[in-house]
Amino acid sequence: MFHDPVFASRMLTLLTLSFHIIYATIGVGIPLFIMIAQWLGIKKNDDHYILMARRWARGYVITVAVGVVTGTIISLQLALLWPNFMELAGNIIALPLFMEVFAFFFEAIFLGIYLYTGNRFKNKKTHFLLLIPVAIGAGMSAFFITTVNGFMNAPQGFDIVNGTLVNVNPVLAMFNLASPTKIAHVLAASYMTAAFILAAIAAFKLIKGSKHTYHKKALHMTMKIGLIFAVAVALIGDFSGKYLAEYQPEKLAAAEWHFETGEGAPLLLYGVLDENQEPKYAIKLPYVLSILAFGSPSSEVIGLDEFPAEEQPPLEVHYYFDTMITIGMVMIAISFLYWLGSRMRYTFVESNWFRWLIVLGGPLSMLAIESGWWLAEFGRQPWIMRGIMTVSEAATTSDYVGLMFVLFALLYLILGIGTIVILRKMFANNPLEKELAKVQSTQGGEQ
């Protein structure tokens, strides 16, 4: 299979994006929580929150460093694996790619100042202000890079006349029709996932026997904020579905296994396809797809029968959609139960079985992120630029992509293991109690 350069290029890109998205999600989401923790520490004069911000920021630096490496690899692979795409689209999407680098440097500069001036500001609010550009820079990085993905789904800002690219408008290309829902979804999902990852760490510490107030406060804060963003992701996902129904109906039809155009379209959840490509064992919700797509149970939803077979996305995107939706609903339920139980003082929120659900929610949320991106990328097939250039037309003809896949897989394995080892060693060498005592001694706080 790897003897086919197109297939090998797709698999290497899939591997790289799947690995990078872990660090990219953390890179976008965590700065917001560092900022919130610092603000709560100042507002409540609480050293626990100040320490949360500092510890999270130090761990965040490690993930940012790896994210820079994988982000650079993506840029390299765009040129090597998809030369025809870059030849056509390079001049159009160069602006957001450049601005993404600028946003990263903007974030990194202020993050460095924040980390290395922790005890040098007499005014705590001044130190807090350094985190605002960090959070903004992280969000803007996601904004710019997501506009590139939006452009690939809804290319605009140029004309092709006799095979020549003319009337290039990078700003119009960047603010394409697909970008608003994609950007909103990426940001909300990143914040949600970061919240549940931090909550999972706090819950795990409590399960292992820690009674420290620090972990209880971290869990309480992140679960409440996670609930807010989980609901936001669901609402934005509804807008994304409506966008697909209007502008990319083939992707929606493939994700929902909607084969024939018709009114009163049902929503299919789960199930499998038999040898005749007919859904089996699926949960069928009458009229729901029409309601979700256009707001009316009698609305007509375009099916896959309207598109040539060679332009239809692969039907396995249905499984990615189901995975993403199911995990999202589970995380809304868990975080809502936590919020309700905490508010009503129900004891189950402090039980180990419930905390294990929270721990499981961290990796599940990241799996939802992965599934969402697989849905977005596979759902655009066979196009790399929808309606203009197919993946096979864009790919390299090199015979060495299979070897590159093996080498990069080894690199990602080393980076992944290295990240875990360094983070564990970092926090093992700086135990919570020791750091809290240091914060209290420098700020005059009390535990």
N, C-alpha and C positions, 0 to 999 in steps of 0.2 A: 504493500500500500504506500509506503514511503518513497517508492520509486516514482510516484506521480508528484511532480513539483507543486501542483495546485493543492492536492490533498495534504502534502507535507507542510506547505505554507499555512494552510488553514489550521492544522493541528498545532503547529508551533505558536501561531498567534493566539489560539485558544489557550494554550498552556501559559503563555506569558501574561495575557490579560487576566486569566483566572488567578494567577499568583499575585499579580500587581494589585488587583482590586481589593485584596485583603488589606494591604498597606495604604492604598488610596482611601479606602473607607475610614480607616483609623485616622489617617492624616487629615481628613475633612472634619470628622466628628469630634475627636477628642479635644481640640482647642476650645470649643464651646464650653465643655465641662470644666476645663481648667479655669476658664474665665468665670464661670458661675460659682465654682468652689471658692475662688479668691474673693469674689464679691460677697458671698455669704460669710466668709471669715471676717471680712472687714465690717460688714453690717451687724453681725452678731457678736463681734469681738471673740471669735471662736477659733482657737489654734488648730482644731481638728481640720477645719475646712482649708485653712492656710496650708497645712501640711499636705492635704489631698492635692491641692493645686501644684505644689512643688514636686511631689512624688509622681503624679501623673505626667507632669511636664518632662521630668527626666526620662521616664519610660518612653514618652512620646518621641523624644529625640532619636532613640534607637530605631523606631519604626519609620521615622521620616528618612533616616539615612538609607535604609534598605529601599524605601519607596523611591528615592532619588535614583538609585541604581536601576531598579526595574523600569522606572519611567524613561530613563535614558535608553534602556534596551528596546523599549517600545518604539522610540523615535528611530533607532537604528534599524529595527526590523521593518518599519514602514517603508524605508528606502530600499532595503535589500529584498524583502519578500514581495512587495507590492509596487514595483518601479513604475508600471504604467499608470497606476492610480495616482502616485505622487507626481508624475509628469503632467497629468491632467489637472489634478486638484491642488498640487503643492502651492501654486501662486494664490489660490483662492483661500485656503485655510491656514496660510502662514501666519496671518495676524493673530488669531486666537492661540495658536501654538506658541508664538512669541510671548503673548500676554500671559499665558499660563506660567512660563518661566519667570516672568517679571513678578507675578503674584507670589510664586514660591519664594523668591529672594526677599520680597517685602515681608513675608511671614517669617522667614528664617532669621532675618536681621533682628526683628523685635523679640523673637523667641530667645535668641542668644543673649540679648540685653537683659531680658527678664530673668533668665537662669543665673546669670553671673552678677546680678546686682540685688540679689534677694534681701540682703541685710544692710544695704547702703542707702535706702530711702527712709528718711524719718517719717515721711508722710506715706502711709500705706496706700492711699488712693492713687498717688502718683505711680507707684509700682503696679497697681491694678491696670492703669491706663495702657501699659505696655502690652497687655493681653488683647486689647481690642483690635489692633492691627493684625495680631496673630490669627485671631478667629476670622477676621475679614479676609486676610490673605488666603487662608485655607479654603474658605467658601468661594473666593474668586478663582482659585485654581480649578475647583470643580466646575464652576460656571464656564470658564473658557474651554476646558477640554470637552465638556459635554456639548458645547455648541458644535464642535467638530463632529461628534457622533450624530447630532441633530442634522447637520448638513448632509451627512451620508444617507440619512433617511429621507430628507426633503431638500435636495440640492437646488440652490438658487443663487442669484448674484452673478450670473455670467450668461453668455450665449455661445453657442457653437455654430460657426458659419463655415461651411465647406471643410469641416474637420478641424477648424482653427478656433481656439478659445479667444473670445473677444468680449468687450464690455464687462470686464471683471470688476466687481464691487465687493471687496472682502467684508465690509460692514454688513451689507445686505445678506451675504452668505452666512455670516455669523448669527444674525438675528432671523433665522429661518423659522418656518412654521412649527417644526418639531421641537425646537429648543425650549419654549416655556414649560411645557409639561415635563420634559425630560430633566431639565435643571431642577425644577421644584421637587420632582420625585427623587433624584439623586441626593439632594441636600437633606431632605426629610429622612430618607432611608439611612443615610450616613449617620445622622444625629441619633436616630432610633437605635441603630446597631451599636454605636459607641456607648450609648446608655446601658444597653443590656450586656455588653461585654464587661463594662466596669461593675455593673450589678452582679454579674456572675462571679467575678473575682471576690467581691465583698462577701457574697453568700457562701462561697467556698471556704473562706477564712473562718466564718462563723460556724460552719459545719465541722471544721477541723478543731473546734474547741475554743477559738478566740472569743473572749467576752468584751473586747475593747469597743468602747463607744465609737471610735473612729470608723470601724467597719459598719456598724449599725447606721451611722449617719450617711456614709457613702451609699449604702444599699437603699436607704429611704429616699435620698435625693435622686439617685439615678433611676429608680423604678418609677417614681412619679413623673419625671421628665420623659422617660421612655414611653409611658402611657400616652402622653400628649403627642409625641412624634409618631407613635404607632397608629393612632387615630388619623393623624395628618397624612401619613403614607396611604392609608386606605382611601381617604377622600381624594387625594391627588391621583391615586391609581384609577379612580372612577373617571376623572377628567382625561387621563391617558387613554383609557378604553374608548371614550367618546372621540378622542382625536384619531385613534386607529380606525374606528368605524367610518369616519369621514374621509381620511386621507390615506390610510394604509389598510384597506379592508381585507386584503389577502392575508396580512399578518394576524388580524383579529380572527378571521375565519379559520386559519390553521390552528391558532391557539385554542379555539373553542370547538374544533372539529365540526364546523358549520359548513356542510358540503354543498347545500343547495340554497340559492337565494329565495327568500320568502318572508312573509309577514309573521308576526307572533313567534319569533325564533326562540327556542329554548336554550338554556345554559346547561352545558354538560360538564360535570365535575368527575374527575378520576376516570376509571374505566380503562379498557385496552382495545386495540383494534384487532379484528380477526383477519383471516387470510383474504377476505374480500374488502378489507379496509372499512369495515362496519364497526361502530363502537359497541362494546359489550361491557356489562357490569357497571356502566356509568350511572351517576345520579343525574336525572333529568329534571330540571326546574323549568316548567312551561312559562313562556313569555319573558323570562328574566333577561335573556340576552338582548331582546328588543328594548326592554326598559333601560338596561344599563347602557346600551349603545345610543339610543335616541330619546329616552325618557317616556316612551309610550309602548304599551303592550302590543299594539297593532302595527308598529313600525316595521318596515322592510329592512332586513339586514343582508348585505351582499355575501354570497357564499363562494366557495372555491370553484364552483362550476363556471364562474364568470372569467376565470383566468386560465391561460394555457398551462398545461401540465409542467412545462419547463420553467414557468415563472411562479410556481406555487412553492411556498416555504415548506420545509420538512415537517411532517405531522408530529414528530416527537416534541415540538415546542409546547404542545399541550401539557406534557408532563412537567416542564419547567414552570408553566403558568400555575398549575395545580400546586406545585411545591411552594412557590412564592406566596400564593394566596393563603394556603393552609397555615404556613408558619406565621404569616402576618396576623391571622385571626387568633392563633394560639397565643402569640405574644400579647395581643390586646387583652385576651382573657386572663392571662397570668398577671399582667401588670394591673389590670382592673381589680382582680381579686386581692392583690397586695394592697392597693390603695384603699379598697373598701375594708379589708381586714384590719389595716392599721388604723383607719379612722374609727371603726367600731370596736377596736381593741379585741379582735378575735385572736385566739392563741395560735390558730393554724399557721399564721404568717411567720411565726417563730419556730415552727416545727422543721425538722431536717428534711422530711419528704417534700415539703413545699419549697424549701431552699434549694433542694436538688433540681426542682423544676426550673428555678431561676438560673442555676448554674448551666443547665442544659440550654436555656434560652440564649446564652451567648453564642455558642457555635451554630445554633439553629438560625439565629438572625443573620450570621455571616453566610450561611447556606442560602438563605432567602435572597441576599444580595447577589450571590453567584448565579442563582436561578434566574433572577431578573435580567442580568446581563446576558446570560445564554439565550433567554427568550428574545431580548432585543437584537442580538447579533445573528442568531440562527433564523429568527423570524424575518430578517431582511433578505435572506437568501432567495434567489441566486445573485442578488445585486450587492455590489460594494458601494456603488452610488445608484440609488434607486431609479430605475428607468433609463439610466445612461450607460453604466459600465457594470458588467458582471464580474464576479469573483475570478472566474477562469480567465477573463480578458485582462485582469489587473495583475495577475500573479507572475512571479519570476519563472523562468524556464531552467533554472540551475538544478543540477542533479545532486547538490550537496546539502539540501535543506534537511533531509533525514538525519544526517550527521549532526547538523546544527541543533536539531531537536534533542538528541541525546546529550549533547554538551550543555545546552541550556537547562535541561531537566536536572542534570547534576549540579549546576550552579544554583538553581532554585532550591534544591534539597539542602545544599550547604548554607544558603542564606536563611532558609526557614529554621533549620536546626540552630544555626548561630544566633538568630534572634532570640529564640527561647532560652538558650544557655546564658546569653549575656543578660537578659532581663532577670532571670532567676538569680544569677550571681549578684547583679546590681542591688536587688532588694534584700537578698540574704545578707550582704555585707553592710546594709544600712537598715537594721531592724526598726520597726515602727516606734517602739518605746524610746529608743535612743534618739531618733530624729525628733520626736515630739518634745523630749526634754530640751533639745537644742533650740527648737523654735520658741519654747516657753522662756528659756533663758535669755534669748535675744529680744523677745517682744514683751516680756513681763507678763505673759499669760499664765493661766492656771488650768490644769486638766480638769 
